[in-house]
Amino acid sequence: MGSSNNDQNPNNTNLFRKHTWHPETNDLKRERRASGLPGDFSGTASESDQSDSFRKRNYSVGDYVISNGSNGAGGSALTHSWTFQPGRHNQGLYSNNFREAQRQWKRLQEWGEVKETKKIKKRFDRFSGRKFINDYEILSEIGRGMHGKVKLGREVNTKELLAIKIIPKTERRPKLGRANSGSQKEKVRREIAILKKCIHPNVVRLREVIDDPNSTKVYLVLECMNGGEIQWSENQSPFLSVEQARQYFRDVVCGLEYLHYQGIIHRDIKPANLLLSSSGCVKISDFGVSYIARSGLNEENDVELVKTVGTPAFFAPELCWTDLDRPRPKISEAIDVWALGATLFCLLFGRCPFQASMEYELFDKIVNEPLQIPNVPDIGDDGRDLLNRLLDKDPNTRITLAEVKRHPWTIRDMPDFEDWYKGTNPEASGRVEVSNDEVASAISLVGRLRRKLGKLFHFRRPKTQEPESSTSPSDSSLRREPDNASNSSLALSPTQLSDSFNHMSVDKQDKNAGESEESSKKANTGEEVQHLEKPKIDFNWDRSPMSEISNPVEENANIIPEDDYDEDESFDDRTPDSLRMHSGEAGYDVYCQPPTDIHDNHMDYSNRADYDIKREQVPMVAWRDYEHLNRSRPGEDPNYNSISGFLSANGLPMSQAPGTPPYIFEHPMTSSH
Ligand SMILES: Nc1ncnc2c1ncn2[C@@H]1O[C@H](COP(=O)(O)OP(=O)(O)OP(=O)(O)O)[C@@H](O)[C@H]1O
């Protein structure tokens, strides 16, 4: 019954697809298959192939609510004492690379607690084109998910390769079928909260969270899984040998058992979320839709758990339940066991156990169609038995992970499996609690919004104290903005935030935030605050006394304000055309420095006119044709002559002269000093 559908090309169905670069080339993958080892990133890892392996899209229904549940906050049983003790027979699991697996795990343990960084600095080296985020150089893009992208990074000091996952804190434009911005925040929070606590050889390790309150994005610095996603299908045929599939399967079972022990249901187990280390170790990644139980996995279903998230092709029957006449089975960690079975099926046979082009058809098959196991490759009776028990439609009789670990197919060729059980027993790691508060405070809310509101608030603050009545509702919208700021989620403590999430106020927060942003935007664009103008080029220096403006930007001129800079854009892209003025043959661009926080610190916001004057009188001088200038003036000091030449050619007074504002030189030489 299912064979005809199984013959469909899975790449034709949008139930699986997602565009991601695979970090390895096909050649490397083939080599890896031949040798049983994963490949490795090259130094730049830029030659990624764009093969469209069989991937899913994330699927989410409705908003998320964090369960009130019983809060396990406090007394965190976080322990990093988990040791990788695979036992002597497990050396075979990692082929010849067992030593490397051990070395990698030791290094990961040395990372210790997850580092939390609240300040981001982005730098761009104009000469070499190299980009840096804090201590990491960005080398290339590894892949993109639904909500963010993953870059290959290198720690500047240690040269260690890392994966940097860049996730917007809110979704800019919610798209049809996608989770809304409320759930995006929730997704990020959840992923961070889980990754921070889960330390296991088969779970991708988080090293640092860079979460600047002034940034719209959060950066997760992760262990780099050089082998990328498990490659498992090639033209509907299996890519892996049965032995390799078994080896990967064991790794996933151990990682999943650990997660369940920690009260976490992954909810999106599938090959695309299983990444390979260079030692051939498989690790579980992507916890964006995971469920965190507050008091173990035996608690009653809560609203959150019943929601259908994950990837349709890997949905358990109880998630696809449409039969109104029969009660839907309880949703539990057994949904991960089903997804594990579907994943094993994929690894063994190169295609999903149930396939269809329409979602309702797929759900119907998952619930009603008997499992058909192909004869090739031969996985033996025990293999068939294991698949049948993993893909048991009844969650109550479905095999448990503890049973999976002892199943004859799983432990085949493992002479001393008791060693393996001992070494991989999740209880050795101790239980980790992830509290509501920890999820709610996992990222700071969009600080740009706060900064904008702060600016407006500052700007309008009079020198003399205003009477309290001036904040009456009958006042202009501007008067209300500080209130908005304090009412919005930005002003809430983690506990309040948690509470507010529990009361499904995410949307309300977004609405408030949206309104505030809207009003702040209006204010900045002059729609409501008439006297705020766009900065314009104006070299009338005489209007501003030099003493009032300092220039802290100059020494950090190549540090790019985060909001203006995207990792994918070149540095020059950040200057809006409206602010650019080409200075003829010299090859320079001159533009005003848009107001930045740095300047704001030196302004008196109580004086409107003062603000406008100062903002306009901090010119930024940039030249992009440095090499040309240098060549045309051999032997001259480009730092001095080029700048002074430029200034005189443009009739500009020399910098630092009394009564002139400072220049901001954007130049490879000056900016780096
Ligand atoms: N730690 C890592 N090391 C190496 N590659 C990674 C790492 N994390 C993710 N990737 C790669 O980057 C790609 C995008 O990852 P990401 O988690 O954003 O996508 P995703 O799994 O689709 O997530 P989402 O479901 O949130 O869209 C993945 O397909 C994976 O190949």
The ligand as an SDF file (V2000), in Angstrom:
LIG
                    3D

 31 33  0  0  0  0  0  0  0  0999 V2000
   27.0850   23.6530   15.4160 N   0  0  0  0  0  0  0  0  0  0  0  0
   27.0390   23.5630   14.0810 C   0  0  0  0  0  0  0  0  0  0  0  0
   28.1210   23.1690   13.3860 N   0  0  0  0  0  0  0  0  0  0  0  0
   28.0840   23.0520   12.0540 C   0  0  0  0  0  0  0  0  0  0  0  0
   27.0080   23.3050   11.3080 N   0  0  0  0  0  0  0  0  0  0  0  0
   25.8910   23.7000   11.9300 C   0  0  0  0  0  0  0  0  0  0  0  0
   25.8470   23.8560   13.3350 C   0  0  0  0  0  0  0  0  0  0  0  0
   24.6020   24.2550   13.6830 N   0  0  0  0  0  0  0  0  0  0  0  0
   23.9140   24.3530   12.5450 C   0  0  0  0  0  0  0  0  0  0  0  0
   24.6760   24.0230   11.4870 N   0  0  0  0  0  0  0  0  0  0  0  0
   24.2960   24.0100   10.0860 C   0  0  0  0  0  0  0  0  0  0  0  0
   23.6110   25.1890    9.7830 O   0  0  0  0  0  0  0  0  0  0  0  0
   22.3680   24.8850    9.1740 C   0  0  0  0  0  0  0  0  0  0  0  0
   21.3260   25.8370    9.7070 C   0  0  0  0  0  0  0  0  0  0  0  0
   21.1780   25.5670   11.0800 O   0  0  0  0  0  0  0  0  0  0  0  0
   19.9090   26.0210   11.8650 P   0  0  0  0  0  0  0  0  0  0  0  0
   19.9320   25.3360   13.1830 O   0  0  0  0  0  0  0  0  0  0  0  0
   19.7800   27.5030   11.8430 O   0  0  0  0  0  0  0  0  0  0  0  0
   18.8190   25.4930   10.9000 O   0  0  0  0  0  0  0  0  0  0  0  0
   17.6350   24.6080   11.2080 P   0  0  0  0  0  0  0  0  0  0  0  0
   18.1050   23.3120   11.7730 O   0  0  0  0  0  0  0  0  0  0  0  0
   16.7760   24.5460   10.0340 O   0  0  0  0  0  0  0  0  0  0  0  0
   16.9520   25.4410   12.3420 O   0  0  0  0  0  0  0  0  0  0  0  0
   15.5240   26.0540   12.2820 P   0  0  0  0  0  0  0  0  0  0  0  0
   14.6490   24.8600   12.3860 O   0  0  0  0  0  0  0  0  0  0  0  0
   15.5260   26.9420   13.4500 O   0  0  0  0  0  0  0  0  0  0  0  0
   15.3500   26.7730   11.0110 O   0  0  0  0  0  0  0  0  0  0  0  0
   22.0550   23.4530    9.5530 C   0  0  0  0  0  0  0  0  0  0  0  0
   21.4080   22.8280    8.5210 O   0  0  0  0  0  0  0  0  0  0  0  0
   23.3930   22.8370    9.8220 C   0  0  0  0  0  0  0  0  0  0  0  0
   23.8690   22.1580    8.6710 O   0  0  0  0  0  0  0  0  0  0  0  0
  1  2  1  0
  2  3  1  0
  2  7  2  0
  3  4  2  0
  4  5  1  0
  5  6  2  0
  6  7  1  0
  6 10  1  0
  7  8  1  0
  8  9  2  0
  9 10  1  0
 10 11  1  0
 11 12  1  0
 11 30  1  0
 12 13  1  0
 13 14  1  0
 13 28  1  0
 14 15  1  0
 15 16  1  0
 16 17  2  0
 16 18  1  0
 16 19  1  0
 19 20  1  0
 20 21  2  0
 20 22  1  0
 20 23  1  0
 23 24  1  0
 24 25  2  0
 24 26  1  0
 24 27  1  0
 28 29  1  0
 28 30  1  0
 30 31  1  0
M  END
$$$$
